[in-house]
């Protein structure tokens, strides 16, 4: 079986389109979560909204960062992206867990 072979330029275009798509969808989900917070004024929803923005803002940082500030190497952008994703996931986890913790205290 021959593996699917795609030219490097097409690979980068596909990666770019997928990154932009996931970023736009993530920002839309984050915005809806933020609207949910504005309507309910519940603190867990705020953590969930902030978490979504942190998680899905990461692809923009990784794609646009080297063009905006070329003095910093790609390792720094990768590290910042991972830290942003971890912080976002922790916010989402805390926001989802908070009602359970408040109910049991």
C-alpha positions in Angstrom: 0.0 0.0 0.0 1.4 3.4 -1.0 0.8 6.1 1.7 -0.9 9.3 0.6 1.7 11.7 -0.6 1.0 15.4 -0.6 3.4 18.2 -1.6 4.9 20.2 1.2 3.3 23.4 0.0 -0.1 21.7 0.0 0.5 20.3 3.4 1.2 23.8 4.8 -1.9 25.2 3.1 -4.0 22.4 4.6 -2.5 22.9 8.0 -3.2 26.7 7.8 -6.8 26.2 6.8 -7.4 23.7 9.6 -5.7 26.0 12.1 -7.9 28.9 11.1 -11.0 26.8 11.1 -10.4 25.4 14.6 -9.6 28.8 15.9 -12.7 30.4 14.5 -14.9 27.6 15.8 -13.1 27.8 19.2 -13.6 31.5 19.4 -17.3 31.1 18.5 -17.7 28.5 21.4 -15.8 30.8 23.7 -18.0 33.7 22.8 -21.2 31.7 23.4 -19.8 30.6 26.8 -19.1 34.3 27.6 -22.6 35.2 26.6 -23.8 32.4 28.9 -21.8 34.0 31.7 -23.3 37.5 30.9 -26.8 36.1 31.1 -26.4 33.9 34.2 -23.6 35.8 36.1 -22.5 32.4 37.3 -18.8 32.1 38.1 -18.3 28.6 36.7 -19.4 29.8 33.3 -16.8 32.6 33.4 -14.0 30.0 34.0 -15.4 27.9 31.1 -15.4 30.9 28.7 -11.9 32.0 29.7 -10.7 28.4 29.3 -12.1 28.1 25.8 -10.5 31.4 24.8 -7.1 30.3 26.1 -7.3 26.9 24.5 -8.5 28.1 21.1 -6.4 31.2 20.9 -3.3 29.0 20.9 -3.4 28.2 17.2 -3.5 31.9 16.4 -0.4 32.5 18.6 1.4 29.7 16.9 0.6 30.8 13.4 0.8 34.6 13.7 3.4 34.9 16.4 6.6 34.4 14.3 5.3 36.9 11.8 4.4 39.5 14.4 7.5 39.2 16.6 10.2 37.4 14.5 12.9 38.0 17.2 11.6 35.1 19.3 12.2 31.6 18.1 9.6 29.0 17.3 10.4 27.1 20.5 9.2 30.0 22.6 5.9 30.2 20.6 5.4 26.5 21.0 6.0 26.7 24.7 3.6 29.7 25.1 1.0 27.8 23.1 1.3 24.7 25.3 1.1 26.8 28.5 -1.9 28.6 27.1 -3.6 25.3 26.4 -2.8 23.9 29.8 -4.1 27.0 31.5 -7.3 27.0 29.4 -8.0 23.3 30.1 -7.4 23.9 33.8 -9.9 26.8 33.7 -12.5 24.6 31.9 -11.9 21.8 34.4 -12.3 24.1 37.4 -15.4 25.7 35.9 -17.0 22.3 35.3 -16.0 21.1 38.7 -16.9 24.2 40.7 -20.7 23.5 41.1 -19.9 20.0 42.4 -17.4 21.5 44.9 -19.8 24.1 46.1 -22.6 21.6 46.5 -20.5 19.3 48.7 -19.1 22.0 51.0 
